[in-house]
Amino acid sequence: MKRIITALFAGLFIFSFASLSFATNGDNLMAIGPIARSMGGVGVAAPQDAISAVFANPAAMCFGPYCPGSEVNFGGTLFMPKIESSITDTGTGALIAAADADKKVYAIPAIGLSVPINNDWRFGLAAYGVSGLGVDYRNTTIDTTPLPGSGGTFPLVQGAYTQLMIMKFSPSIAYKASSNLSLGLGVHIDYASLDLRNGSSSNYGIGAQLGAIYRATDQISLGLTYVTPQSVKHENVIATPAGPFALKLEAPQQIAAGISFEPIKGSLLLEADAKWINWSDAKGYKDFDWKDQWAFGFGAQYKPTKQIALRAGYNVANNPVRKHDNFVGFNGTLTPPITTVQGIPFPTYYYETFRIIGFPAVAKQHATVGIGYEISNRFALNAGYTHAFKETISENGTTPTSPVPVTLQSKLSEDSLEFGFTWRF
């Protein structure tokens, strides 16, 4: 137990330095840890390490390759998003402003633990950065160019700087009801921080995850999991002439199902997951008109030898950010059209720039590869690479100070490197 506590606190020390992360399914990471990420984000039916078991399906702790012993995983992801935006005068075709967001490498640490309580019960614990989104166009033309027709008075966009970070701490428990069935429960304790250029606002949320795994045969497993909504209120995060406002953001409820097939026992593993993410009913996201998202993951692991594992995968999801083509930002009066978000009045034009420029969560297709090497029966190293192909979102409308037709556009692509260390005892 002393070794477990030492490993846990070491991991949480690293975790405390977590930074903003870009994500892949909306603003959620498609998976945690180098094994699951290099297999297209799968893991509901047969996660291959403790950290992805706690993240994907806590019931899996009873059937993983780490059973019946204990396992600790230390992992990290280096996220490298590339974001670019532009505002164009649709009538003349003239470019009003265009810029690349500040390029940064974001480090996302993670730790996972799974230990037996007795022959039927297991305990798990994980801490990780699970989601985030943001752009930084400060001191670029997106940020410094005035709104056309405003006499240099009003900014071109709202959302030139945004930063959302959500970290999760999840104690979990699993019960092996029979040789073929396992049930799991995880408590999700969220720490979320949001900065919309008015200072960072942080708070906590709580929720739960339920899971089950059924081993239909020695080669086939079926998994099902449900995650409850988890709401966080960010105080004084939006500045307006009427004063600061709070904004509620809710991690949406999710349902995921998975199947795994091991045609060559101990050598070849195939997995597929389907996940439904209920953005349209989640506070904050529904206010900015996100739609529900389906994400599908496909992954394979091949072990040519006992020590080496080769992995590959593919993940695809629909874009949750709805387009509002031909939005009306000008109505011929001194008071522009207003869109209200949780009691906060936004000029409709700025509401749209915030959606399209400030939070371009439009990544859809991801290709993944990875490799693992078992140094011994107790230690293993894993690495992976994920590429999210470039996606574009654009919509047309008018500015609020005069009826200038504009096109708002953002482009997003992502690369990430994953590393991990496994210790079994």
C-alpha positions as CSV (number, residue, x, y, z in Angstrom):
1,M,0.0,0.0,0.0
2,K,2.9,2.4,0.7
3,R,4.1,1.9,-2.8
4,I,0.6,2.7,-4.2
5,I,0.3,5.9,-2.2
6,T,3.8,7.0,-3.3
7,A,3.0,6.4,-6.9
8,L,-0.3,8.2,-6.6
9,F,1.1,11.3,-5.0
10,A,3.9,11.5,-7.5
11,G,1.4,11.3,-10.4
12,L,-0.9,14.0,-8.8
13,F,2.1,16.3,-8.4
14,I,2.7,16.0,-12.1
15,F,-1.0,16.4,-12.8
16,S,-1.1,19.7,-10.9
17,F,0.8,21.3,-13.7
18,A,-1.8,20.4,-16.3
19,S,-2.4,23.1,-18.9
20,L,-5.1,23.9,-21.5
21,S,-5.7,21.1,-23.9
22,F,-7.3,21.0,-27.3
23,A,-9.6,18.0,-27.8
24,T,-11.1,15.9,-30.5
25,N,-14.7,15.0,-30.0
26,G,-16.2,18.5,-29.4
27,D,-14.0,19.7,-26.6
28,N,-13.5,16.2,-25.1
29,L,-10.4,14.1,-25.6
30,M,-11.4,11.0,-27.4
31,A,-9.4,8.8,-25.0
32,I,-6.8,9.0,-22.2
33,G,-3.4,7.3,-22.3
34,P,-1.1,6.2,-25.2
35,I,-2.7,2.8,-25.7
36,A,-6.3,3.9,-26.1
37,R,-5.4,7.0,-28.1
38,S,-3.2,5.0,-30.5
39,M,-6.2,2.6,-31.1
40,G,-8.6,5.3,-32.2
41,G,-10.0,6.1,-28.8
42,V,-11.5,2.7,-28.2
43,G,-11.8,1.0,-24.7
44,V,-15.4,0.5,-23.7
45,A,-15.2,-3.2,-24.1
46,A,-11.6,-4.1,-23.6
47,P,-9.2,-1.3,-22.4
48,Q,-5.6,-2.5,-22.2
49,D,-4.5,-0.5,-19.1
50,A,-5.8,0.8,-15.8
51,I,-6.1,4.5,-16.9
52,S,-8.2,3.8,-20.0
53,A,-10.3,1.4,-17.9
54,V,-11.2,4.1,-15.4
55,F,-11.8,6.7,-18.2
56,A,-13.7,4.5,-20.7
57,N,-15.5,1.9,-18.5
58,P,-14.8,1.3,-14.8
59,A,-16.3,-2.2,-15.1
60,A,-13.3,-3.1,-17.3
61,M,-11.0,-3.2,-14.2
62,C,-12.1,-6.8,-13.6
63,F,-11.1,-8.1,-17.0
64,G,-8.0,-6.2,-18.1
65,P,-4.6,-7.7,-18.8
66,Y,-3.4,-6.3,-15.4
67,C,-5.8,-8.7,-13.5
68,P,-5.6,-10.2,-11.0
69,G,-2.7,-8.0,-9.9
70,S,-2.3,-4.2,-9.6
71,E,-1.2,-1.6,-12.1
72,V,-0.2,2.0,-12.2
73,N,0.0,4.0,-15.4
74,F,1.8,7.3,-15.9
75,G,0.9,9.0,-19.1
76,G,1.3,12.3,-21.0
77,T,0.1,13.8,-24.2
78,L,1.8,16.7,-26.1
79,F,-1.0,18.4,-28.0
80,M,-0.1,20.6,-31.0
81,P,-3.2,22.3,-32.5
82,K,-3.1,24.6,-35.5
83,I,-5.9,27.1,-35.7
84,E,-6.5,29.9,-38.2
85,S,-9.3,32.3,-38.7
86,S,-10.4,35.0,-41.2
87,I,-13.1,37.6,-41.7
88,T,-13.9,38.5,-45.3
89,D,-16.1,41.2,-46.8
90,T,-18.4,38.9,-48.7
91,G,-19.6,41.7,-51.0
92,T,-16.2,42.8,-52.3
93,G,-14.2,39.7,-51.5
94,A,-11.7,41.8,-49.6
95,L,-10.0,40.3,-46.6
96,I,-10.7,42.3,-43.5
97,A,-8.4,40.3,-41.2
98,A,-6.8,36.8,-41.0
99,A,-4.4,35.2,-38.5
100,D,-3.0,32.0,-37.1
101,A,-3.7,31.5,-33.4
102,D,-0.6,31.5,-31.2
103,K,1.1,28.1,-31.7
104,K,1.7,26.3,-28.5
105,V,2.4,22.8,-27.3
106,Y,0.1,21.8,-24.5
107,A,1.1,19.1,-22.0
108,I,-1.7,16.9,-20.6
109,P,-0.5,14.6,-17.8
110,A,-2.5,11.6,-16.6
111,I,-2.2,8.9,-13.9
112,G,-4.3,5.7,-13.4
113,L,-4.4,3.0,-10.8
114,S,-6.2,-0.3,-10.5
115,V,-5.8,-2.7,-7.5
116,P,-7.7,-5.7,-6.2
117,I,-9.8,-5.5,-3.0
118,N,-10.5,-9.2,-3.0
119,N,-11.4,-11.8,-5.7
120,D,-14.6,-10.0,-6.8
121,W,-14.0,-6.3,-6.1
122,R,-11.4,-3.9,-7.6
123,F,-10.6,-0.2,-6.8
124,G,-9.4,2.3,-9.4
125,L,-8.3,5.9,-9.3
126,A,-7.4,8.2,-12.2
127,A,-6.5,11.9,-12.6
128,Y,-6.2,13.5,-15.9
129,G,-6.9,16.5,-18.1
130,V,-10.0,15.4,-20.0
131,S,-11.1,18.4,-22.1
132,G,-10.4,21.9,-23.1
133,L,-10.6,24.4,-25.9
134,G,-9.3,27.8,-26.7
135,V,-7.7,30.3,-29.1
136,D,-5.1,33.1,-28.7
137,Y,-5.3,35.7,-31.4
138,R,-4.0,38.5,-29.1
139,N,-2.0,41.2,-31.0
140,T,-2.9,39.7,-34.4
141,T,-5.1,41.5,-37.0
142,I,-8.1,39.4,-35.7
143,D,-7.6,41.2,-32.4
144,T,-6.4,44.7,-33.5
145,T,-8.5,45.4,-36.6
146,P,-11.6,47.6,-35.8
147,L,-15.1,46.6,-36.9
148,P,-15.9,48.1,-40.3
149,G,-18.1,51.2,-40.1
150,S,-17.5,51.7,-36.4
151,G,-15.0,54.5,-36.7
152,G,-12.4,52.4,-34.9
153,T,-14.6,52.2,-31.8
154,F,-15.6,48.5,-31.7
155,P,-13.5,45.3,-31.9
156,L,-13.8,43.1,-35.0
157,V,-14.6,39.9,-32.9
158,Q,-15.5,38.7,-29.5
159,G,-13.5,35.5,-28.7
160,A,-10.0,36.6,-29.8
161,Y,-8.8,34.9,-26.6
162,T,-10.5,32.0,-24.9
163,Q,-9.3,29.2,-22.6
164,L,-11.2,26.3,-21.2
165,M,-9.6,23.6,-19.1
166,I,-11.3,20.7,-17.4
167,M,-9.4,18.3,-15.2
168,K,-10.9,15.2,-13.6
169,F,-10.3,13.1,-10.5
170,S,-12.1,9.8,-10.6
171,P,-12.2,7.1,-7.8
172,S,-13.9,4.0,-9.2
173,I,-15.0,0.6,-8.1
174,A,-15.8,-2.6,-10.1
175,Y,-17.6,-5.8,-9.1
176,K,-17.1,-9.1,-10.8
177,A,-20.7,-10.4,-10.6
178,S,-19.8,-13.6,-12.5
179,S,-17.0,-15.1,-14.6
180,N,-18.5,-13.3,-17.6
181,L,-20.1,-10.1,-16.2
182,S,-18.5,-7.1,-14.5
183,L,-20.2,-3.9,-13.2
184,G,-18.5,-0.6,-12.4
185,L,-19.1,2.8,-10.9
186,G,-16.9,5.9,-11.0
187,V,-17.3,9.2,-9.3
188,H,-16.2,12.2,-11.4
189,I,-14.8,15.2,-9.5
190,D,-14.2,18.0,-12.0
191,Y,-12.0,21.1,-11.7
192,A,-12.8,23.6,-14.5
193,S,-11.2,26.9,-15.4
194,L,-12.5,29.3,-18.0
195,D,-10.9,32.5,-19.2
196,L,-12.6,34.8,-21.7
197,R,-10.0,37.6,-21.4
198,N,-11.6,38.9,-18.2
199,G,-9.5,36.8,-15.9
200,S,-9.7,33.1,-15.1
201,S,-12.7,31.8,-13.2
202,S,-12.5,28.3,-11.6
203,N,-15.0,26.0,-9.9
204,Y,-15.8,22.4,-9.3
205,G,-18.4,20.0,-10.6
206,I,-19.4,16.4,-9.8
207,G,-21.0,13.5,-11.6
208,A,-20.8,9.7,-12.1
209,Q,-20.1,7.0,-14.6
210,L,-21.8,3.6,-14.7
211,G,-20.4,0.7,-16.7
212,A,-20.9,-2.9,-17.5
213,I,-18.9,-5.5,-19.5
214,Y,-20.2,-8.9,-20.6
215,R,-17.8,-11.5,-22.0
216,A,-19.9,-13.4,-24.5
217,T,-17.2,-15.8,-25.3
218,D,-13.5,-16.1,-24.5
219,Q,-12.8,-14.0,-27.6
220,I,-15.7,-11.5,-27.6
221,S,-16.5,-8.8,-25.1
222,L,-19.4,-6.3,-25.0
223,G,-19.2,-3.0,-23.1
224,L,-21.7,-0.3,-22.1
225,T,-21.2,2.9,-20.1
226,Y,-23.1,6.0,-19.2
227,V,-21.7,9.4,-17.9
228,T,-24.0,11.8,-16.1
229,P,-24.0,15.6,-16.9
230,Q,-21.5,17.6,-14.8
231,S,-22.2,21.3,-14.4
232,V,-19.8,24.1,-13.4
233,K,-20.6,27.7,-12.8
234,H,-17.9,30.2,-13.7
235,E,-18.4,33.4,-11.8
236,N,-17.7,36.9,-13.3
237,V,-16.2,35.4,-16.4
238,I,-17.9,37.6,-19.0
239,A,-17.5,41.4,-18.9
240,T,-20.3,43.7,-20.2
241,P,-21.2,47.3,-19.8
242,A,-23.9,46.2,-17.4
243,G,-21.3,44.4,-15.2
244,P,-19.7,40.9,-15.0
245,F,-21.8,37.9,-15.6
246,A,-21.4,34.2,-14.7
247,L,-21.6,31.4,-17.3
248,K,-22.6,27.8,-16.6
249,L,-20.9,25.1,-18.6
250,E,-22.0,21.5,-18.4
251,A,-20.0,18.5,-19.4
252,P,-22.7,16.6,-21.3
253,Q,-24.2,13.2,-20.6
254,Q,-22.7,10.5,-22.7
255,I,-23.6,6.9,-23.7
256,A,-21.0,4.6,-25.2
257,A,-21.1,1.0,-26.4
258,G,-18.2,-1.1,-27.5
259,I,-17.3,-4.6,-28.8
260,S,-13.9,-6.3,-28.9
261,F,-12.9,-9.4,-30.8
262,E,-9.7,-11.3,-30.2
263,P,-9.4,-13.7,-33.2
264,I,-5.9,-14.7,-32.3
265,K,-5.7,-15.0,-28.5
266,G,-2.8,-13.0,-27.1
267,S,-1.8,-11.7,-30.5
268,L,-4.5,-9.8,-32.3
269,L,-7.2,-7.6,-30.7
270,L,-9.9,-5.7,-32.7
271,E,-12.2,-3.1,-31.0
272,A,-15.0,-0.8,-32.1
273,D,-16.8,1.9,-30.0
274,A,-19.8,4.1,-30.6
275,K,-20.4,7.2,-28.4
276,W,-23.3,9.6,-28.2
277,I,-22.5,13.0,-26.6
278,N,-25.6,15.1,-25.7
279,W,-24.2,18.7,-26.3
280,S,-27.7,20.0,-27.3
281,D,-28.9,19.7,-23.7
282,A,-25.7,20.7,-21.9
283,K,-25.7,24.2,-20.3
284,G,-23.5,26.6,-22.2
285,Y,-23.1,24.4,-25.2
286,K,-26.9,24.4,-26.0
287,D,-26.8,28.2,-25.5
288,F,-24.2,28.5,-28.3
289,D,-26.2,26.0,-30.4
290,W,-24.1,22.9,-30.4
291,K,-25.8,19.7,-31.6
292,D,-25.5,16.2,-30.4
293,Q,-22.5,14.3,-31.6
294,W,-21.9,10.7,-32.6
295,A,-18.3,9.5,-32.4
296,F,-17.0,6.1,-33.7
297,G,-13.7,4.6,-32.9
298,F,-12.0,1.6,-34.5
299,G,-8.7,0.1,-33.2
300,A,-6.4,-2.8,-33.6
301,Q,-3.5,-4.2,-31.6
302,Y,-1.1,-6.8,-32.9
303,K,1.6,-8.5,-30.9
304,P,4.2,-10.2,-33.1
305,T,6.0,-11.1,-29.9
306,K,5.2,-11.1,-26.2
307,Q,7.2,-7.9,-25.7
308,I,6.1,-5.8,-28.7
309,A,2.6,-4.4,-29.4
310,L,1.8,-2.5,-32.7
311,R,-1.4,-0.4,-32.7
312,A,-3.5,1.6,-35.1
313,G,-6.9,3.2,-35.2
314,Y,-9.3,5.6,-36.7
315,N,-11.9,7.9,-35.0
316,V,-14.6,9.9,-36.8
317,A,-17.3,12.2,-35.4
318,N,-19.7,14.8,-36.7
319,N,-19.0,18.5,-36.1
320,P,-21.2,19.6,-33.2
321,V,-21.0,23.4,-34.0
322,R,-24.0,24.4,-36.0
323,K,-23.7,26.9,-38.9
324,H,-25.9,30.0,-38.9
325,D,-25.6,31.1,-42.5
326,N,-27.2,34.5,-43.2
327,F,-27.3,35.6,-39.6
328,V,-28.7,39.1,-39.1
329,G,-26.2,41.4,-37.3
330,F,-27.8,44.7,-38.5
331,N,-31.4,45.9,-38.3
332,G,-31.1,49.5,-39.3
333,T,-31.2,51.0,-35.8
334,L,-28.6,52.1,-33.2
335,T,-29.5,48.9,-31.2
336,P,-28.2,45.8,-33.0
337,P,-30.0,42.5,-32.9
338,I,-29.4,40.7,-29.6
339,T,-28.9,37.1,-28.7
340,T,-29.3,36.3,-25.0
341,V,-27.2,33.6,-23.4
342,Q,-28.1,32.7,-19.8
343,G,-29.4,36.3,-19.3
344,I,-26.3,37.8,-20.9
345,P,-27.1,40.1,-23.9
346,F,-24.8,39.5,-26.9
347,P,-25.0,41.5,-30.1
348,T,-25.8,38.7,-32.5
349,Y,-22.7,39.5,-34.6
350,Y,-20.5,39.1,-31.6
351,Y,-22.3,36.0,-30.5
352,E,-21.5,34.4,-33.9
353,T,-17.8,35.5,-33.8
354,F,-17.5,33.9,-30.4
355,R,-19.0,30.6,-31.7
356,I,-17.0,30.4,-34.9
357,I,-13.7,32.2,-34.0
358,G,-13.5,31.7,-30.3
359,F,-14.5,28.0,-30.0
360,P,-13.9,26.2,-33.3
361,A,-14.4,22.6,-32.1
362,V,-14.8,21.2,-35.5
363,A,-12.3,18.3,-35.7
364,K,-13.9,15.2,-37.2
365,Q,-11.4,12.6,-38.5
366,H,-8.4,11.2,-36.7
367,A,-5.8,8.7,-37.7
368,T,-3.7,7.0,-34.9
369,V,-0.7,4.7,-34.5
370,G,1.3,3.5,-31.6
371,I,3.8,1.0,-30.2
372,G,4.3,-0.7,-26.9
373,Y,7.3,-2.6,-25.4
374,E,7.3,-4.7,-22.3
375,I,10.6,-4.3,-20.6
376,S,9.6,-7.1,-18.2
377,N,6.5,-8.7,-16.6
378,R,6.3,-5.6,-14.4
379,F,7.3,-2.7,-16.6
380,A,6.2,-1.5,-20.0
381,L,6.6,1.6,-22.2
382,N,4.0,2.9,-24.7
383,A,4.0,5.6,-27.3
384,G,1.5,6.9,-29.9
385,Y,0.7,9.6,-32.4
386,T,-2.6,11.1,-33.4
387,H,-3.4,13.3,-36.3
388,A,-6.7,15.2,-36.7
389,F,-7.2,16.2,-40.3
390,K,-7.9,19.8,-41.1
391,E,-11.6,20.9,-40.9
392,T,-13.2,24.2,-41.8
393,I,-16.3,26.0,-40.5
394,S,-17.6,29.2,-42.1
395,E,-20.9,31.2,-42.1
396,N,-22.2,34.4,-43.6
397,G,-23.9,37.4,-42.0
398,T,-23.8,41.1,-41.5
399,T,-21.9,43.4,-39.1
400,P,-23.8,45.4,-36.4
401,T,-22.7,49.0,-37.2
402,S,-23.6,48.9,-40.9
403,P,-24.9,46.2,-43.3
404,V,-21.5,44.9,-44.3
405,P,-21.8,41.3,-45.4
406,V,-19.1,39.2,-43.9
407,T,-17.9,35.6,-43.9
408,L,-16.5,34.2,-40.6
409,Q,-14.2,31.2,-41.0
410,S,-12.0,29.0,-38.8
411,K,-9.8,26.1,-39.6
412,L,-8.5,23.5,-37.2
413,S,-6.1,20.6,-37.4
414,E,-4.3,18.7,-34.6
415,D,-1.3,16.6,-33.9
416,S,-0.4,14.9,-30.7
417,L,2.3,12.6,-29.2
418,E,1.5,10.2,-26.4
419,F,3.9,8.6,-24.0
420,G,3.2,6.2,-21.1
421,F,4.9,4.0,-18.5
422,T,3.2,1.0,-16.9
423,W,4.1,-0.6,-13.6
424,R,2.5,-3.8,-12.5
425,F,2.9,-5.3,-9.0
